[in-house]
Amino acid sequence: MNFEPWQIALAVLGALLVGISKTGMTGIGILFVAIFSSLLPARQATGLVLPLLIFGDVVAVAVYRKHACWSHVWRLLPWTAAGVVIGYLALLRIDDHQAGVLIGTIILGLAALHVWRRRGASAGVEVTEHGVWFAPLIGVLAGFTTLVANAAGPLMAIYLLAMCLPKMEYVGTGAVFFLLLNCFKVPFMMHLGLITAESFRFNLLLAPAVLAGAWLGWWFLRCIPQRLFENLALGLGVAAGIRLLLH
């Protein structure tokens, strides 16, 4: 991959954000997706980012695994695997704009649902638990969006916020879930020709930036209050959805 110096600097920034998103703010995932999509065609960018995500996932699991709520992981994974297969089949049938509109609509709809539930609870109105449809719906949509655009982070944020997890359990559960999910995606991406020896060599060059970002994310998470954490995660998810609709 022949990049200009400014492009390499932008790639390093994207890798730094990958690390931060894995150990601190999962909602900023759309930012590094946007950065890498500006450097490469959307499909190639998706393949380039995946190994970086796995690097970050390994660090996040090492730090937060004891906080993971495995019941949520197992509840989502089978449905997410199905969504990955659907995304794989759809990838050659939809263009980037169609995928962005679809994913953005899904994210904004789920964000609106979460805001409605939280406002109802704050007003003293009893808000019932999500039905049995919620985990399958999130799982399938997350699997689809992660294969098409590496954009499952905002969906997972909506799900984990809806489960009312404290911030450490939020990050620990997300870390384990995404490590398993991203490893599951690798054979599909390789079959599509989106992960190559050349792209992986570039991933190795960017790995130190992912590690540095993971440290920054860890520091950030320890300093931020729970309510502010939830608001930032929700706000970034909404911003991600809007960006995808306008892309």
N, C-alpha and C positions, 0 to 999 in steps of 0.2 A: 504494500500500500504506500503510494507516494503522496505524502501530505506536505503542504507548506508549513513553515514554523508556526504560523498563527493557527493553523488547523490542528497541529499537534498540541498546542497550548489549550485549545478548546476541548480536545479529546481528554486531556489531563483533568480539566475542570469537570467534564462529564463523569469521569471515573471517580473523582473526589465526591461528587454528588451521589454516585452509586453507594459508596461506603457510608455516607451520612444517612441515606435513606434506609440502610439495612440495620443500623444500630440506634437511630434517633427518630427521624421523621419519615415514615413510609410514604406519606402523601406527596413528597417531592419527586417521586419516581418519574412523573411525566416531564420534569425539567430535563433530566439527562436523556430521556427518550427524544425530546425535541433537539437537544444538542447533537446527538449522533445522527439524527435524521437530517440535520443540516449539512453534515459532512459526507454522507453516503445516501444512495437511494434507500427508501424506507425498508424494503425487504432485506437488503444487506446490513443495514443498521441494526435490525432486529437480531440477526445472527451474530454481529459483532458484540452486542451488549450482553448476550446470554452468559458467556463464560465470566464476564465481569460480575454479573449478578451472583453467580455461584461462588466466586471468590468472597464477595461480601456476605453471602448467606453462611458460609463456613465460619467466618469470624463472628457473625451475630449469634449463631448457634453455640459456639464455644463460650460466649459471654453470657447469654441469656437462657440457655436450655433449661436450667432449673426452674425458670418461671413459666415455662410453656404449659398451656392447658391442652393436654393431648386429646381430650374428648372433642374439642372443636376441630382439631386437626383431622381426626378420623371421620368426623361428621362431614367434612367438606371434600376430602381427597377423592373418593370414588366419583363424585359428581364433577369435580374439577378435571379428572382424567378424561371423562366423557367429553367435557368442553374442549379439551386440547385436541381430541380426535376430530370434533366438529370444526374447530378452527383450522386444522390441517387440511381438511377437505374443502373448506371455504376459501383458503388463502389464494388459490389460483382463479377463483370465480368472482372476487370482488376487488375493486380498486381501493387505493389508499383513502380517497375522499369518502367513499361509501362506508368503509370501516370506521373512519373517524366520527362520522355522523352517528352511526349505530352505537358505538362505544360511549360517546359523549352523552347521548340521550339516556343510556342505561345508568351512567354514573350520576347524572343530575336527578333522575327519578328516584334513585335510592337515597341520595342526599336529602331530597325533599321529604322522603318518608322518615328518615332519622330525625330531622328537625321537627316534624309534626309530632313524633312520639316524645321527644325531649320537652317540647313546649307543653304538651299535655301533662306530662309528669310534673313539670314545674308549677303548673296551675292547679295541681291537686286532682287532676282528672285521672282516673285509673286507666292505664294503658296496658292492654293485654299483651302476653308474650307473642312473639312471632309464631306463626303456624308451622306445620311440618314442611310447608313448601319453601320456607325461607332459605335454609341451608342448601337444598338442591338447586334452587334458582341462582343463588350467589355462586355456588360451586361451578355450575355449567357456564355461567357468564364469565367468571374469572378465568376458567380454562380457555375459553374462546378468545377473550381479550388478551391474555398473556401470550398466546401463540401468534395472534395477528399483529399485536403492537407492543408487547411487553408492558401492557397498561393495566394489569390486574391489581396493582397496589391500591389505587383509590377504592376499588370494589372491596378489597379485603379490609381497608380502613372502615368503610361503612359497616361491614359485618361485625368487626371486632368492637366498634363503638356501640353498635346495637346490643351486643352481649354484655355491655357495661363492665368491661374488664379494666382493672387498674393498669396504669401505664406500663409497668414492668411485665405483667402478664400479657398485655397487648403486644409488646415488642417480642417477647419470648415465643408466643404462639405464632406470630407472623414469621419469625425467623425459621422455625422448624418447618412450617407449612411451605414456605417458598423454597427452602433447600430441596425438599422432596419434589415439589412441583417442577422446579427448574431442571433438576437432574432428569426427571421424566421427559422433559421436552427435548433433550439433546438429540436422541435418535431421529426425531421428526425434523429438526432443523438441519441435521447433517444430510438426511435424505433429500431435503429440498436444496441442498448445496449452499446453505447460508452460513455454515460453520466450516471453515477450511483451514489448512495448515498455515496459510498466510495470515488469515484473520486471527488465529490463535497466537501466533508469534507476537502480533501487535497487542493482544490481550495481556501477554506476559510483561510487556513493557509498561502497560498501564496499571498492573497489579499493585505496585507500591502506592499509587494515588488512591486506590480503593482502600487499602489498609489505613492510610492517613485519614481518609474520610470517615472510616469506621470509628477511629479514635475520637474525632470531632463529634460524631453523632452520639457516642457514649457519654462524652462530657456534657453535651447539650441536654440529654435525657435526664441526667442526674440533677440538673439545675432548674428545670422547668416545672411549674405546678401542674397538677392533674387537669384542672379545668382549662387552663391555657393550652395544654397539650391537646385536649379533645377539640377545642375550637380551631387550633391550627391544622390539625389533621383533617377536620371537616372542611375548613376553608380551602385547603390545598386540593382536596378532592373535588370540590365544586369548580375551582379554577381549572383543574385538569379537564373536567367535562366540558367547560365552556371553550377551552382552547381546541379540543378535538372537534367540537361543532363548527368552529370558525376556521379550522385549518383548510 
